[in-house]
């Protein structure tokens, strides 16, 4: 039974399945665990696989990752004390990953309320970079703020580093034109989160100050995207994203900003799905992980 002596909790963040299978990204996150866990005392370490079951799938992302972990690294899985690795299998996105993982951690009884617990993330580099970037630029909108608050409300004191080196940042497994476009589009997430924060009125600093770096990140990414041959058929959409960014100035009315946000989110979501090598729209021959590659 859990004894409340866990000092380090590791969250393995999920990635959408394809045909009930882990993609190359999902596999890479699981396959990075042996090296990452090697120096750790597993008697004081808990592992939480995060990710729910989406429409069209018959298993959750968490279940798929846990199955790969136990099948490929059975000795390591057995080294964990009973009950020290868990499934958070209700979430459908990263926000819910974090929220539900906090609830799962609290319910598990693995951590003592008298001791500070270190929390680390396992995901691909671009994913962790974005989480940390948003946390640093807009802590009111940060997922790690949510995680800390959830734990604090339950009496748990947690520590989460904003240094990517303190997390398990896994190399992105894809290369090529679509992969580059996808990674650049992901950089626009920061501006989308900024817009959400403005609409929710969470910022205490002047918007001109908060907007500065998200604006720079977004405009730089779009300039790069417009130079790629792979985005040639999507120049109108990219130009529209650029126009929305320019129009969403700090003095923009709430009514106009709501319309701009909806359009920005719709276009960005469509482009992300189009260029993600692992989506059903941008599916590449390397979307699934091969056993040979991960050995």
GUKOL-944029 format. One record per residue (C-alpha): residue number from 1; residue in three letters; z, y, x. Coordinates in Angstrom, 1 decimal, padded with zeros to 4 digits. Layout:
N
LOTOR  nr rest     pz     py     px
LOTOR NUM  ALA      Z      Y      X
...
***
This chain:
295
LOTOR  nr rest     pz     py     px
LOTOR   1  UNK  000.0  000.0  000.0
LOTOR   2  UNK -000.6  003.6  001.2
LOTOR   3  UNK  002.4  004.8  003.1
LOTOR   4  UNK  001.6  008.5  003.4
LOTOR   5  UNK  001.1  008.4  007.2
LOTOR   6  UNK -002.6  009.5  007.4
LOTOR   7  UNK -003.1  012.5  009.7
LOTOR   8  UNK -006.9  012.6  009.7
LOTOR   9  UNK -009.2  012.3  006.7
LOTOR  10  UNK -013.0  011.9  007.2
LOTOR  11  UNK -015.4  012.7  004.3
LOTOR  12  UNK -018.8  011.0  004.5
LOTOR  13  UNK -021.0  013.2  002.4
LOTOR  14  UNK -023.6  011.5  000.2
LOTOR  15  UNK -027.4  011.9  000.0
LOTOR  16  UNK -029.5  011.1 -003.0
LOTOR  17  UNK -030.6  007.4 -003.2
LOTOR  18  UNK -034.2  006.4 -003.7
LOTOR  19  UNK -034.7  003.2 -005.7
LOTOR  20  UNK -031.0  002.4 -005.3
LOTOR  21  UNK -031.4  002.4 -001.5
LOTOR  22  UNK -030.0  004.7  001.1
LOTOR  23  UNK -032.5  007.0  002.7
LOTOR  24  UNK -032.9  007.6  006.4
LOTOR  25  UNK -030.4  010.5  006.1
LOTOR  26  UNK -027.8  008.4  004.2
LOTOR  27  UNK -028.2  005.6  006.7
LOTOR  28  UNK -027.8  007.9  009.7
LOTOR  29  UNK -024.5  009.2  008.4
LOTOR  30  UNK -023.1  005.7  008.1
LOTOR  31  UNK -024.5  004.6  011.4
LOTOR  32  UNK -022.9  007.5  013.2
LOTOR  33  UNK -019.4  006.3  012.2
LOTOR  34  UNK -018.7  003.7  014.9
LOTOR  35  UNK -019.1  006.2  017.8
LOTOR  36  UNK -017.3  008.9  015.9
LOTOR  37  UNK -014.3  006.7  015.0
LOTOR  38  UNK -014.1  005.0  018.4
LOTOR  39  UNK -011.4  007.3  019.9
LOTOR  40  UNK -009.3  007.5  016.7
LOTOR  41  UNK -006.2  005.7  015.7
LOTOR  42  UNK -007.3  004.1  012.5
LOTOR  43  UNK -003.7  003.4  011.4
LOTOR  44  UNK -003.5  007.2  010.8
LOTOR  45  UNK -007.1  007.7  009.6
LOTOR  46  UNK -008.6  007.6  006.1
LOTOR  47  UNK -012.3  007.4  005.3
LOTOR  48  UNK -013.8  008.7  002.0
LOTOR  49  UNK -017.4  007.9  001.1
LOTOR  50  UNK -018.6  010.6 -001.3
LOTOR  51  UNK -021.5  010.6 -003.9
LOTOR  52  UNK -022.0  009.6 -007.5
LOTOR  53  UNK -024.6  007.7 -009.4
LOTOR  54  UNK -027.5  009.8 -010.5
LOTOR  55  UNK -030.0  009.2 -013.3
LOTOR  56  UNK -032.3  006.3 -012.7
LOTOR  57  UNK -030.0  004.6 -010.2
LOTOR  58  UNK -027.7  001.7 -010.8
LOTOR  59  UNK -025.3  002.3 -008.0
LOTOR  60  UNK -023.5  005.4 -006.5
LOTOR  61  UNK -024.3  007.0 -003.2
LOTOR  62  UNK -020.7  006.2 -002.1
LOTOR  63  UNK -021.1  002.5 -003.0
LOTOR  64  UNK -024.4  002.3 -001.1
LOTOR  65  UNK -022.8  003.8  002.0
LOTOR  66  UNK -019.7  001.7  001.8
LOTOR  67  UNK -021.9 -001.4  001.5
LOTOR  68  UNK -023.8 -000.5  004.6
LOTOR  69  UNK -020.6  000.2  006.4
LOTOR  70  UNK -019.0 -003.1  005.5
LOTOR  71  UNK -022.1 -005.2  006.1
LOTOR  72  UNK -023.2 -003.6  009.4
LOTOR  73  UNK -019.8 -002.7  010.9
LOTOR  74  UNK -017.5 -005.3  009.3
LOTOR  75  UNK -015.2 -005.5  012.2
LOTOR  76  UNK -014.6 -001.8  012.2
LOTOR  77  UNK -014.2 -001.8  008.4
LOTOR  78  UNK -011.6 -004.5  008.7
LOTOR  79  UNK -009.7 -002.4  011.4
LOTOR  80  UNK -008.7  000.1  008.7
LOTOR  81  UNK -005.4 -000.7  007.0
LOTOR  82  UNK -005.8 -001.8  003.3
LOTOR  83  UNK -006.6  001.1  001.1
LOTOR  84  UNK -007.4  003.5  003.9
LOTOR  85  UNK -011.1  003.9  003.0
LOTOR  86  UNK -012.0  005.0 -000.5
LOTOR  87  UNK -015.0  005.7 -002.7
LOTOR  88  UNK -015.5  009.1 -004.4
LOTOR  89  UNK -018.3  008.0 -006.8
LOTOR  90  UNK -018.3  010.6 -009.5
LOTOR  91  UNK -020.0  013.6 -007.9
LOTOR  92  UNK -023.6  014.7 -008.2
LOTOR  93  UNK -023.8  017.4 -005.5
LOTOR  94  UNK -022.0  018.7 -002.5
LOTOR  95  UNK -019.7  021.0 -004.5
LOTOR  96  UNK -018.5  018.0 -006.5
LOTOR  97  UNK -018.3  015.9 -003.4
LOTOR  98  UNK -015.7  018.3 -002.0
LOTOR  99  UNK -013.8  018.9 -005.3
LOTOR 100  UNK -013.6  015.2 -006.2
LOTOR 101  UNK -012.8  014.1 -002.6
LOTOR 102  UNK -009.7  016.4 -002.8
LOTOR 103  UNK -008.6  014.8 -006.0
LOTOR 104  UNK -009.2  011.3 -004.6
LOTOR 105  UNK -007.2  012.2 -001.5
LOTOR 106  UNK -004.3  013.6 -003.6
LOTOR 107  UNK -004.2  010.5 -005.9
LOTOR 108  UNK -004.4  008.0 -003.0
LOTOR 109  UNK -000.9  008.8 -001.7
LOTOR 110  UNK -002.3  008.3  001.8
LOTOR 111  UNK -001.0  011.7  003.0
LOTOR 112  UNK  002.5  013.0  003.3
LOTOR 113  UNK  003.2  016.5  001.8
LOTOR 114  UNK  005.4  017.1  004.8
LOTOR 115  UNK  002.6  016.8  007.4
LOTOR 116  UNK -000.6  018.8  007.9
LOTOR 117  UNK -003.7  016.7  007.5
LOTOR 118  UNK -006.9  017.3  009.5
LOTOR 119  UNK -010.1  016.9  007.5
LOTOR 120  UNK -013.5  016.3  009.1
LOTOR 121  UNK -017.0  016.0  007.6
LOTOR 122  UNK -019.8  013.5  008.4
LOTOR 123  UNK -023.3  014.6  007.5
LOTOR 124  UNK -026.6  015.6  009.0
LOTOR 125  UNK -026.5  018.7  011.2
LOTOR 126  UNK -028.3  021.1  008.9
LOTOR 127  UNK -025.9  020.2  006.1
LOTOR 128  UNK -022.7  020.8  008.0
LOTOR 129  UNK -024.2  024.0  009.6
LOTOR 130  UNK -024.9  025.4  006.1
LOTOR 131  UNK -021.4  024.5  004.8
LOTOR 132  UNK -019.8  026.2  007.8
LOTOR 133  UNK -022.1  029.2  007.8
LOTOR 134  UNK -021.3  029.9  004.1
LOTOR 135  UNK -017.6  029.4  004.8
LOTOR 136  UNK -017.7  032.0  007.6
LOTOR 137  UNK -019.8  034.6  005.9
LOTOR 138  UNK -018.5  034.2  002.3
LOTOR 139  UNK -015.2  032.3  002.3
LOTOR 140  UNK -014.7  033.1 -001.4
LOTOR 141  UNK -017.8  030.9 -002.0
LOTOR 142  UNK -017.0  028.3  000.6
LOTOR 143  UNK -016.7  024.7 -000.3
LOTOR 144  UNK -013.9  024.3  002.3
LOTOR 145  UNK -011.9  027.0  000.6
LOTOR 146  UNK -012.2  024.9 -002.6
LOTOR 147  UNK -011.0  021.8 -000.7
LOTOR 148  UNK -008.0  023.6  000.8
LOTOR 149  UNK -007.0  025.2 -002.5
LOTOR 150  UNK -007.2  021.9 -004.4
LOTOR 151  UNK -005.0  020.2 -001.8
LOTOR 152  UNK -002.5  023.1 -001.6
LOTOR 153  UNK -002.1  023.0 -005.4
LOTOR 154  UNK -001.0  019.4 -005.0
LOTOR 155  UNK  001.4  020.3 -002.1
LOTOR 156  UNK -000.9  019.0  000.7
LOTOR 157  UNK -001.4  021.2  003.7
LOTOR 158  UNK -004.8  020.6  005.3
LOTOR 159  UNK -006.7  021.9  008.3
LOTOR 160  UNK -010.5  022.1  008.4
LOTOR 161  UNK -012.2  023.4  011.6
LOTOR 162  UNK -015.1  025.8  011.4
LOTOR 163  UNK -016.4  024.6  014.7
LOTOR 164  UNK -019.3  022.1  014.1
LOTOR 165  UNK -018.2  020.2  017.2
LOTOR 166  UNK -015.1  019.1  015.4
LOTOR 167  UNK -017.1  017.3  012.7
LOTOR 168  UNK -019.6  014.4  012.9
LOTOR 169  UNK -022.9  016.3  012.9
LOTOR 170  UNK -025.6  013.7  012.8
LOTOR 171  UNK -029.1  014.4  014.0
LOTOR 172  UNK -031.7  014.9  011.2
LOTOR 173  UNK -033.8  011.8  011.2
LOTOR 174  UNK -037.2  013.4  010.3
LOTOR 175  UNK -039.8  015.3  012.2
LOTOR 176  UNK -043.1  016.9  011.3
LOTOR 177  UNK -044.4  019.7  009.1
LOTOR 178  UNK -042.6  018.8  005.9
LOTOR 179  UNK -039.3  018.3  007.7
LOTOR 180  UNK -039.5  021.7  009.4
LOTOR 181  UNK -040.4  023.4  006.1
LOTOR 182  UNK -037.5  021.6  004.4
LOTOR 183  UNK -035.0  022.7  007.0
LOTOR 184  UNK -036.2  026.3  006.8
LOTOR 185  UNK -035.9  026.3  003.0
LOTOR 186  UNK -032.4  025.0  003.3
LOTOR 187  UNK -031.5  028.2  005.2
LOTOR 188  UNK -032.2  030.0  001.9
LOTOR 189  UNK -029.2  028.2  000.4
LOTOR 190  UNK -027.0  030.9  001.9
LOTOR 191  UNK -028.7  033.7  000.0
LOTOR 192  UNK -028.5  031.7 -003.2
LOTOR 193  UNK -024.8  031.2 -002.7
LOTOR 194  UNK -024.5  035.0 -002.1
LOTOR 195  UNK -026.2  035.7 -005.4
LOTOR 196  UNK -023.9  033.3 -007.2
LOTOR 197  UNK -020.9  035.0 -005.7
LOTOR 198  UNK -022.1  038.4 -006.8
LOTOR 199  UNK -022.7  037.2 -010.4
LOTOR 200  UNK -019.2  035.6 -010.4
LOTOR 201  UNK -017.8  038.9 -009.0
LOTOR 202  UNK -015.8  037.1 -006.3
LOTOR 203  UNK -016.3  039.5 -003.4
LOTOR 204  UNK -013.8  042.2 -002.5
LOTOR 205  UNK -015.8  043.7  000.3
LOTOR 206  UNK -018.7  046.1 -000.4
LOTOR 207  UNK -021.8  044.1 -001.3
LOTOR 208  UNK -023.8  045.9  001.3
LOTOR 209  UNK -021.5  044.4  003.9
LOTOR 210  UNK -021.4  040.9  002.4
LOTOR 211  UNK -025.2  040.8  001.9
LOTOR 212  UNK -026.1  041.7  005.5
LOTOR 213  UNK -026.2  038.3  007.2
LOTOR 214  UNK -027.3  036.2  004.2
LOTOR 215  UNK -030.2  038.7  003.9
LOTOR 216  UNK -031.1  038.4  007.6
LOTOR 217  UNK -031.0  034.6  007.5
LOTOR 218  UNK -033.2  034.4  004.4
LOTOR 219  UNK -035.8  036.9  005.5
LOTOR 220  UNK -036.1  035.3  008.9
LOTOR 221  UNK -036.6  031.8  007.3
LOTOR 222  UNK -039.3  033.1  004.9
LOTOR 223  UNK -041.1  034.8  007.8
LOTOR 224  UNK -041.2  031.5  009.6
LOTOR 225  UNK -042.2  029.5  006.5
LOTOR 226  UNK -045.2  031.8  006.0
LOTOR 227  UNK -046.5  030.9  009.4
LOTOR 228  UNK -046.7  027.2  008.7
LOTOR 229  UNK -049.9  025.4  007.8
LOTOR 230  UNK -047.9  023.0  005.6
LOTOR 231  UNK -046.8  025.9  003.3
LOTOR 232  UNK -050.3  027.3  002.8
LOTOR 233  UNK -050.5  026.3 -000.9
LOTOR 234  UNK -047.1  027.8 -001.6
LOTOR 235  UNK -047.5  031.3 -000.2
LOTOR 236  UNK -047.2  032.8 -003.7
LOTOR 237  UNK -043.9  031.1 -004.3
LOTOR 238  UNK -042.6  032.2 -000.9
LOTOR 239  UNK -043.8  035.7 -001.4
LOTOR 240  UNK -041.9  035.7 -004.8
LOTOR 241  UNK -038.7  034.5 -003.1
LOTOR 242  UNK -039.1  037.3 -000.6
LOTOR 243  UNK -039.6  039.9 -003.4
LOTOR 244  UNK -036.5  038.6 -005.2
LOTOR 245  UNK -034.4  039.0 -002.0
LOTOR 246  UNK -035.7  042.5 -001.6
LOTOR 247  UNK -035.0  043.4 -005.3
LOTOR 248  UNK -031.5  042.0 -005.4
LOTOR 249  UNK -029.9  045.0 -003.7
LOTOR 250  UNK -026.2  045.7 -003.9
LOTOR 251  UNK -026.8  048.3 -006.7
LOTOR 252  UNK -028.9  045.9 -008.8
LOTOR 253  UNK -027.7  045.6 -012.4
LOTOR 254  UNK -026.0  042.4 -013.5
LOTOR 255  UNK -028.6  041.8 -016.2
LOTOR 256  UNK -031.5  042.0 -013.7
LOTOR 257  UNK -029.6  040.0 -011.0
LOTOR 258  UNK -029.0  037.2 -013.5
LOTOR 259  UNK -032.8  037.0 -014.1
LOTOR 260  UNK -033.6  037.2 -010.4
LOTOR 261  UNK -031.0  034.5 -009.6
LOTOR 262  UNK -032.4  032.1 -012.2
LOTOR 263  UNK -035.9  032.5 -010.8
LOTOR 264  UNK -034.8  032.3 -007.2
LOTOR 265  UNK -032.9  029.1 -007.9
LOTOR 266  UNK -035.8  027.5 -009.8
LOTOR 267  UNK -038.4  028.3 -007.1
LOTOR 268  UNK -036.1  027.2 -004.2
LOTOR 269  UNK -035.2  023.9 -005.9
LOTOR 270  UNK -038.9  023.1 -006.6
LOTOR 271  UNK -039.8  023.9 -003.0
LOTOR 272  UNK -036.9  021.9 -001.6
LOTOR 273  UNK -038.0  018.9 -003.6
LOTOR 274  UNK -041.6  019.3 -002.6
LOTOR 275  UNK -040.9  019.4  001.2
LOTOR 276  UNK -037.9  017.1  001.5
LOTOR 277  UNK -039.3  014.0  003.2
LOTOR 278  UNK -036.9  011.9  001.2
LOTOR 279  UNK -037.7  013.3 -002.3
LOTOR 280  UNK -039.8  011.5 -004.9
LOTOR 281  UNK -042.2  014.4 -004.5
LOTOR 282  UNK -042.5  014.7 -000.8
LOTOR 283  UNK -041.9  011.0 -000.1
LOTOR 284  UNK -042.9  010.0  003.4
LOTOR 285  UNK -043.2  006.5  004.9
LOTOR 286  UNK -040.0  007.2  006.9
LOTOR 287  UNK -037.9  008.2  003.9
LOTOR 288  UNK -036.1  004.8  003.9
LOTOR 289  UNK -034.2  003.7  006.9
LOTOR 290  UNK -035.3  000.6  008.7
LOTOR 291  UNK -032.9 -001.9  010.2
LOTOR 292  UNK -034.7 -001.8  013.5
LOTOR 293  UNK -034.3  001.9  013.9
LOTOR 294  UNK -030.6  001.9  013.2
LOTOR 295  UNK -029.7 -001.0  015.4
***
